[in-house]
Amino acid sequence: MNVKVENLEKNMAKLTIEVDADKVDEALNKEYNRQKNKMSVPGFRKGKVPRQMIEKMYGPEIFYEGASNILLQETYPEAYDESGLEIVSQPKVEIEQLEKGKPFIYTAEVAVKPEVTLGKYMGITVTKVDTDVTDAEIEERLKEEQKKSAREVKVEDRAVENGDVVDIDFEGFKDGVAFDGGKGEHYKLEIGSHSFVDTFEDQLVGKNIGDDVEVNVTFPEDYGQPSLAGAPALFKVHIHGITVKELPELDDDFAGDAGFDSMDEYKEDIKKSLAETKEKNARREQEDEAVEKIVADSKMDIPEAMIEHQIDNEIREMSQSMRYQGLSFDQYLQFTGMTMDKMREQIRPESLKRIQSSLVLEAIAKAENVEANDADIEKEIEEMASMYGMKPEDLNHNIGDEERENMKKDICIKKALDIVMDNSKKRAKAKKKAKDEGEAEE
């Protein structure tokens, strides 16, 4: 196999890969073996038709598409390694030549990791974040816990009121025709939550259990499903039941149920938990601010294909998360009124930010000679094992070389960020000390 590399503009490159003719014949034979049981020729049993006979009847092209997929899967990883490039996108492949008895030639256009010219990254000033916990915040957290402990009590002697939870069946119609995604059964809807379109919830107030209600709404102009955007619709709704949430008293008994001796002790624990969360959030906010300033002062030319690749990864992670919740990504788009194009555009700014942040922190790690040693890897594995409820040795055994390299990269990024933040903190302390001493002299 021969690989030629051509550098293009804006951190793009084109690989031209030539695969020997004998590999092409092997791939054609693999595709023939994959398809032969599906082919029927008079005078031959299924699976027994010679490849030459099929090629004579239909032409060798019948196996070209499958063979090209086989060749791409087998040769691109090797071409990737042989190119010596740090590729950061999926390849855009073009077949240049695929013919029986001749070399297989194709090109792969790829994005290459950009070089970063670092600006100032030491002595970054970040905004001080208030981490004090107020009594109001403690009370708000208590009310959240109170709502979690609420009992649902059936209501049978009155009509629907604001704040009730109604159990409903519904089906939506546009111009008298039911539309996709507009149907639900035994859906629990909180009146006043504004989770349904337009005045849907308001029109159920005053209705009773067993009622069949016609609800008229108009979808917003920017609704994600184009066929419904700005359109009037009718929902046929049946009310199965009404429940209200009965909240427990916030007293020592409530604290006891949560594992505390008194409400004061419970509040103190909440205060501690909120303080820890605020400190973590403050650290994250300051890290984001510092990295944004470093990015703004640095130079890098990020190829479009790299951004698209990052967006693909984000959507793949979202889709996997949805599946764990029993929801397909298509259903999620429908329920949220989004389209795939709109979702990609929404994700784009954050994807770009992640790329920029990662690139500058990798550059800082390189500039500061940061490395991930065995102890760092071991600590990371222990933390991951604890998160997944596994033994560290079992997790370590299941981690491949690629995952281990990614782990080292992530550790170096974290260390680089620690260097930036520690330096920022020292600078802030030095400035404060100088200011205090100046005021003392006055």
C-alpha positions as CSV (number, residue, x, y, z in Angstrom):
1,M,0.0,0.0,0.0
2,N,1.2,3.5,-0.9
3,V,0.1,6.7,0.9
4,K,0.7,10.2,-0.4
5,V,0.0,13.2,1.7
6,E,-1.0,16.6,0.3
7,N,-1.4,19.5,2.6
8,L,-4.3,21.8,1.9
9,E,-5.4,25.2,3.2
10,K,-6.9,25.7,6.7
11,N,-5.4,22.7,8.3
12,M,-6.9,20.2,5.9
13,A,-5.0,17.4,4.1
14,K,-5.7,14.9,1.4
15,L,-4.4,11.4,1.6
16,T,-4.1,9.4,-1.7
17,I,-4.1,5.7,-0.9
18,E,-3.2,3.1,-3.5
19,V,-3.9,-0.6,-2.6
20,D,-2.3,-3.5,-4.5
21,A,-4.4,-5.3,-7.1
22,D,-4.2,-8.6,-5.2
23,K,-5.9,-7.0,-2.2
24,V,-8.7,-5.9,-4.5
25,D,-9.2,-9.5,-5.7
26,E,-9.3,-10.7,-2.1
27,A,-11.9,-8.1,-1.3
28,L,-14.0,-9.0,-4.3
29,N,-13.8,-12.7,-3.2
30,K,-14.9,-11.8,0.3
31,E,-17.9,-9.8,-1.1
32,Y,-18.8,-12.8,-3.3
33,N,-18.7,-15.2,-0.3
34,R,-20.9,-12.7,1.6
35,Q,-23.5,-12.5,-1.2
36,K,-23.4,-15.9,-2.9
37,N,-26.2,-17.5,-0.7
38,K,-28.6,-14.7,-1.9
39,M,-27.9,-15.3,-5.6
40,S,-30.0,-17.6,-7.8
41,V,-28.9,-18.9,-11.2
42,P,-30.7,-21.6,-13.2
43,G,-28.8,-24.9,-13.0
44,F,-27.0,-24.1,-9.7
45,R,-28.1,-24.4,-6.1
46,K,-28.0,-21.3,-3.9
47,G,-24.5,-20.6,-2.7
48,K,-22.9,-22.8,-5.3
49,V,-22.8,-20.3,-8.2
50,P,-19.1,-19.7,-9.2
51,R,-18.0,-16.1,-8.9
52,Q,-16.9,-16.1,-12.6
53,M,-20.4,-17.1,-13.7
54,I,-22.0,-14.3,-11.7
55,E,-19.4,-11.8,-13.0
56,K,-20.1,-13.0,-16.5
57,M,-23.8,-12.5,-16.1
58,Y,-23.9,-9.3,-14.2
59,G,-20.4,-7.8,-14.6
60,P,-17.7,-7.7,-11.9
61,E,-19.2,-4.3,-10.8
62,I,-21.8,-6.3,-8.9
63,F,-19.3,-6.8,-6.1
64,Y,-17.6,-3.4,-6.3
65,E,-19.6,-1.5,-3.7
66,G,-19.2,-4.2,-1.0
67,A,-15.5,-4.7,-1.9
68,S,-14.8,-1.0,-1.6
69,N,-16.3,-0.9,1.9
70,I,-14.1,-3.9,2.8
71,L,-11.0,-2.3,1.4
72,L,-11.7,1.1,3.1
73,Q,-12.2,-0.6,6.5
74,E,-9.0,-2.7,6.1
75,T,-6.7,0.0,4.7
76,Y,-7.7,3.4,6.1
77,P,-6.5,2.7,9.7
78,E,-3.1,1.7,8.3
79,A,-3.1,4.8,6.0
80,Y,-4.0,6.9,9.0
81,D,-0.9,5.7,10.9
82,E,1.4,5.8,7.9
83,S,0.4,9.4,7.1
84,G,2.0,10.6,10.4
85,L,-0.7,13.3,10.7
86,E,-2.7,14.0,13.8
87,I,-6.2,13.7,12.2
88,V,-9.1,15.2,14.0
89,S,-12.1,14.4,11.7
90,Q,-13.8,11.6,9.9
91,P,-12.4,11.2,6.3
92,K,-14.3,12.5,3.3
93,V,-13.6,9.6,0.9
94,E,-13.6,9.7,-2.9
95,I,-13.0,6.5,-4.9
96,E,-10.6,7.2,-7.8
97,Q,-10.2,3.7,-9.2
98,L,-11.8,0.4,-8.5
99,E,-11.5,-2.2,-11.2
100,K,-10.8,-5.9,-11.3
101,G,-7.1,-6.6,-11.8
102,K,-6.0,-3.0,-11.0
103,P,-4.9,-1.2,-7.9
104,F,-7.7,0.3,-5.7
105,I,-7.1,4.1,-5.4
106,Y,-9.0,6.5,-3.2
107,T,-8.5,9.8,-1.5
108,A,-9.4,10.8,2.0
109,E,-9.8,14.5,2.9
110,V,-9.2,15.1,6.6
111,A,-8.8,17.8,9.1
112,V,-5.5,18.0,10.9
113,K,-5.0,19.2,14.4
114,P,-4.2,22.9,14.3
115,E,-1.0,24.5,15.7
116,V,-1.7,26.9,18.5
117,T,0.2,30.1,19.1
118,L,-0.3,30.7,22.8
119,G,-0.9,34.2,24.1
120,K,-0.6,35.1,27.8
121,Y,-1.6,32.2,30.1
122,M,0.2,33.0,33.3
123,G,-1.1,35.7,35.7
124,I,-4.7,35.5,34.4
125,T,-7.1,37.6,36.4
126,V,-10.5,36.0,37.2
127,T,-13.6,37.4,38.8
128,K,-14.1,36.6,42.5
129,V,-17.2,34.5,43.0
130,D,-19.3,34.7,46.2
131,T,-19.7,31.3,47.8
132,D,-21.5,32.3,50.9
133,V,-24.7,30.4,51.6
134,T,-27.7,32.4,52.5
135,D,-30.7,31.4,54.7
136,A,-33.0,31.9,51.7
137,E,-30.9,29.3,49.8
138,I,-31.2,26.8,52.6
139,E,-35.0,27.3,52.8
140,E,-35.2,26.9,49.0
141,R,-33.3,23.5,49.2
142,L,-35.6,22.5,52.1
143,K,-38.7,23.2,50.0
144,E,-37.2,21.1,47.2
145,E,-36.8,18.2,49.6
146,Q,-40.3,18.8,50.8
147,K,-41.7,18.6,47.3
148,K,-39.8,15.3,46.7
149,S,-41.5,13.9,49.8
150,A,-45.0,15.1,48.8
151,R,-47.8,12.6,48.7
152,E,-50.1,12.4,45.7
153,V,-53.7,12.5,46.9
154,K,-56.6,11.7,44.6
155,V,-59.3,14.4,44.2
156,E,-62.8,13.2,43.2
157,D,-65.2,16.0,44.4
158,R,-64.2,19.0,42.4
159,A,-63.0,20.3,39.0
160,V,-59.4,20.8,37.8
161,E,-57.6,23.7,39.4
162,N,-54.2,25.4,38.8
163,G,-51.4,23.3,40.4
164,D,-53.3,20.0,40.1
165,V,-51.8,17.0,38.3
166,V,-54.2,15.6,35.7
167,D,-54.0,12.1,34.2
168,I,-55.1,12.5,30.6
169,D,-55.3,10.9,27.2
170,F,-54.8,13.3,24.3
171,E,-54.6,13.3,20.5
172,G,-53.8,16.3,18.3
173,F,-55.4,17.1,14.9
174,K,-54.5,19.6,12.2
175,D,-57.2,20.3,9.6
176,G,-59.0,17.2,11.0
177,V,-56.1,14.9,10.5
178,A,-54.1,13.4,13.4
179,F,-50.4,14.4,13.3
180,D,-47.3,12.4,14.3
181,G,-46.2,12.8,17.9
182,G,-49.5,14.4,19.0
183,K,-50.8,11.4,20.9
184,G,-50.4,10.3,24.5
185,E,-52.1,8.0,27.0
186,H,-52.3,8.4,30.8
187,Y,-50.0,11.4,30.6
188,K,-49.4,13.2,34.0
189,L,-49.7,16.9,33.3
190,E,-49.2,19.6,36.0
191,I,-51.6,22.4,35.4
192,G,-49.6,25.7,35.4
193,S,-46.3,24.1,34.5
194,H,-46.6,25.5,30.9
195,S,-45.0,22.3,29.6
196,F,-47.7,22.0,26.9
197,V,-48.2,24.3,23.9
198,D,-50.1,27.6,24.0
199,T,-53.1,27.7,26.4
200,F,-53.5,23.9,26.5
201,E,-53.4,23.6,30.3
202,D,-55.6,26.7,30.9
203,Q,-58.4,25.1,28.9
204,L,-58.5,22.1,31.3
205,V,-59.1,24.2,34.4
206,G,-62.8,23.8,35.5
207,K,-63.2,20.5,33.8
208,N,-64.1,17.3,35.7
209,I,-63.0,13.7,35.9
210,G,-64.5,11.7,32.9
211,D,-64.9,14.8,30.7
212,D,-63.9,14.8,27.1
213,V,-62.5,18.2,26.3
214,E,-61.7,19.8,22.9
215,V,-58.6,22.0,23.4
216,N,-57.8,24.6,20.6
217,V,-54.2,25.9,20.4
218,T,-51.9,27.6,17.9
219,F,-48.4,26.4,17.6
220,P,-45.6,29.1,17.8
221,E,-44.2,30.4,14.5
222,D,-40.7,29.0,15.4
223,Y,-42.0,25.5,16.3
224,G,-39.4,22.9,15.3
225,Q,-41.8,20.8,13.3
226,P,-42.3,22.9,10.2
227,S,-45.7,21.4,9.3
228,L,-47.1,22.6,12.6
229,A,-45.3,26.0,12.9
230,G,-47.8,28.8,13.3
231,A,-50.7,26.4,12.7
232,P,-53.9,26.0,14.6
233,A,-54.6,22.6,16.1
234,L,-57.3,20.7,18.0
235,F,-56.5,18.3,20.8
236,K,-59.1,15.8,21.9
237,V,-58.5,15.2,25.6
238,H,-60.0,12.7,28.1
239,I,-59.5,13.4,31.8
240,H,-58.9,10.1,33.8
241,G,-58.1,11.6,37.2
242,I,-57.0,14.5,39.3
243,T,-54.3,14.5,42.1
244,V,-52.8,17.1,44.3
245,K,-49.5,17.1,46.0
246,E,-49.8,17.1,49.8
247,L,-46.6,18.5,51.4
248,P,-45.3,17.3,54.8
249,E,-44.6,19.8,57.6
250,L,-41.0,21.1,57.8
251,D,-40.3,20.0,61.4
252,D,-38.1,17.8,63.5
253,D,-40.1,14.7,62.3
254,F,-39.3,15.6,58.7
255,A,-35.6,16.0,59.6
256,G,-35.8,12.6,61.4
257,D,-37.1,10.9,58.2
258,A,-34.0,12.4,56.4
259,G,-31.7,10.9,59.1
260,F,-31.1,13.9,61.3
261,D,-31.8,14.5,65.0
262,S,-33.3,17.9,64.5
263,M,-34.3,20.5,61.9
264,D,-31.3,22.6,62.9
265,E,-28.9,19.7,62.2
266,Y,-30.6,19.1,58.9
267,K,-30.2,22.8,57.9
268,E,-26.5,22.7,58.9
269,D,-26.0,19.7,56.6
270,I,-27.8,21.5,53.8
271,K,-25.6,24.5,54.4
272,K,-22.4,22.4,54.2
273,S,-23.6,20.7,51.0
274,L,-24.6,24.0,49.3
275,A,-21.2,25.5,50.3
276,E,-19.3,22.6,48.7
277,T,-21.4,22.9,45.5
278,K,-20.9,26.7,45.4
279,E,-17.2,26.3,45.7
280,K,-17.0,23.7,42.9
281,N,-19.2,25.9,40.7
282,A,-17.1,28.9,41.5
283,R,-13.9,27.1,40.6
284,R,-15.5,25.9,37.3
285,E,-16.7,29.5,36.5
286,Q,-13.2,30.9,37.1
287,E,-11.6,28.1,35.1
288,D,-14.0,28.9,32.2
289,E,-13.2,32.6,32.5
290,A,-9.4,32.0,32.5
291,V,-9.5,29.6,29.5
292,E,-11.7,32.0,27.6
293,K,-9.2,34.8,28.2
294,I,-6.3,32.5,27.1
295,V,-8.2,31.5,23.9
296,A,-9.0,35.1,23.1
297,D,-5.2,35.9,23.3
298,S,-4.1,32.8,21.4
299,K,-4.2,32.1,17.6
300,M,-5.4,28.9,16.0
301,D,-7.1,28.1,12.6
302,I,-9.7,25.4,13.3
303,P,-10.9,23.5,10.3
304,E,-14.7,23.3,9.7
305,A,-14.5,19.5,9.5
306,M,-13.0,19.4,13.0
307,I,-16.0,21.3,14.4
308,E,-18.5,19.1,12.5
309,H,-16.7,16.0,14.0
310,Q,-17.1,17.5,17.5
311,I,-20.8,18.2,16.9
312,D,-21.2,14.5,15.7
313,N,-19.6,13.3,19.0
314,E,-21.9,15.6,21.1
315,I,-25.0,14.3,19.3
316,R,-23.8,10.7,19.7
317,E,-23.4,11.2,23.4
318,M,-26.8,12.9,23.7
319,S,-28.4,10.0,21.7
320,Q,-26.8,7.4,24.0
321,S,-28.1,9.3,27.1
322,M,-31.6,9.4,25.6
323,R,-31.5,5.6,24.9
324,Y,-30.7,5.0,28.6
325,Q,-34.0,7.0,29.4
326,G,-36.0,4.8,26.9
327,L,-36.2,7.6,24.3
328,S,-34.9,7.7,20.8
329,F,-33.1,10.8,19.5
330,D,-35.8,11.3,16.9
331,Q,-38.5,11.3,19.6
332,Y,-36.5,13.8,21.6
333,L,-36.3,16.1,18.6
334,Q,-40.0,15.8,18.1
335,F,-40.9,16.4,21.7
336,T,-38.7,19.5,21.9
337,G,-39.8,20.8,18.5
338,M,-36.3,20.7,17.2
339,T,-34.9,19.6,13.8
340,M,-31.5,18.0,13.4
341,D,-30.1,21.1,11.5
342,K,-31.4,23.4,14.3
343,M,-29.9,21.1,17.0
344,R,-26.5,21.1,15.2
345,E,-26.6,24.9,15.0
346,Q,-27.5,25.1,18.7
347,I,-24.7,22.7,19.7
348,R,-22.1,24.4,17.5
349,P,-20.9,27.3,19.8
350,E,-20.3,24.9,22.7
351,S,-18.5,22.4,20.4
352,L,-16.2,25.2,19.1
353,K,-15.5,26.3,22.7
354,R,-14.6,22.8,23.7
355,I,-12.2,22.5,20.8
356,Q,-10.5,25.8,21.6
357,S,-10.2,25.1,25.3
358,S,-8.7,21.7,24.7
359,L,-6.2,23.0,22.2
360,V,-4.9,25.8,24.3
361,L,-4.7,23.6,27.4
362,E,-2.8,20.9,25.4
363,A,-0.4,23.7,24.2
364,I,0.1,24.9,27.8
365,A,0.8,21.3,28.9
366,K,3.4,21.0,26.2
367,A,5.0,24.4,27.0
368,E,5.2,23.5,30.7
369,N,6.5,19.9,30.0
370,V,3.5,18.4,31.8
371,E,3.3,14.6,31.8
372,A,0.9,11.9,33.1
373,N,2.8,9.3,35.2
374,D,1.8,5.9,36.4
375,A,0.5,7.2,39.7
376,D,-1.7,9.7,37.8
377,I,-3.2,6.9,35.7
378,E,-3.7,4.7,38.8
379,K,-5.5,7.5,40.6
380,E,-7.7,8.2,37.6
381,I,-8.6,4.5,37.3
382,E,-9.5,4.3,41.0
383,E,-11.8,7.4,40.7
384,M,-13.5,5.9,37.6
385,A,-13.9,2.5,39.2
386,S,-15.5,4.1,42.3
387,M,-17.9,6.0,40.0
388,Y,-18.9,2.8,38.1
389,G,-19.0,0.6,41.2
390,M,-16.1,-1.6,39.8
391,K,-12.8,-2.9,41.2
392,P,-9.9,-0.8,40.0
393,E,-8.0,-3.9,38.7
394,D,-11.1,-5.0,36.7
395,L,-11.4,-1.6,35.1
396,N,-7.7,-1.4,34.4
397,H,-7.9,-4.8,32.7
398,N,-10.6,-3.6,30.4
399,I,-8.9,-0.3,29.3
400,G,-7.3,-0.5,25.9
401,D,-4.3,1.4,24.6
402,E,-6.3,4.1,22.9
403,E,-8.4,4.7,26.0
404,R,-5.2,4.8,28.1
405,E,-3.7,7.4,25.8
406,N,-6.9,9.5,26.0
407,M,-6.7,9.3,29.7
408,K,-3.2,10.6,29.7
409,K,-4.2,13.4,27.5
410,D,-7.1,14.3,29.8
411,I,-4.8,14.2,32.9
412,C,-2.3,16.5,31.2
413,I,-5.1,19.0,30.4
414,K,-6.3,18.9,34.0
415,K,-2.7,19.5,35.2
416,A,-2.3,22.4,32.7
417,L,-5.5,24.0,34.0
418,D,-4.2,23.6,37.6
419,I,-1.0,25.4,36.7
420,V,-3.0,28.3,35.2
421,M,-5.4,28.5,38.2
422,D,-2.7,28.2,40.9
423,N,-0.7,30.9,39.2
424,S,-3.9,33.1,39.0
425,K,-4.5,32.6,42.7
426,K,-0.9,33.5,43.6
427,R,-1.1,36.6,41.6
428,A,-4.4,37.6,43.2
429,K,-2.9,37.1,46.7
430,A,0.2,39.1,45.8
431,K,-1.9,42.0,44.5
432,K,-4.1,41.9,47.7
433,K,-1.0,41.8,49.9
434,A,0.6,44.8,48.0
435,K,-2.7,46.7,48.3
436,D,-3.0,46.0,52.0
437,E,0.6,47.0,52.7
438,G,0.1,50.2,50.7
439,E,-3.0,51.1,52.7
440,A,-1.2,50.4,55.9
441,E,1.6,52.8,55.0
442,E,-0.9,55.5,54.3
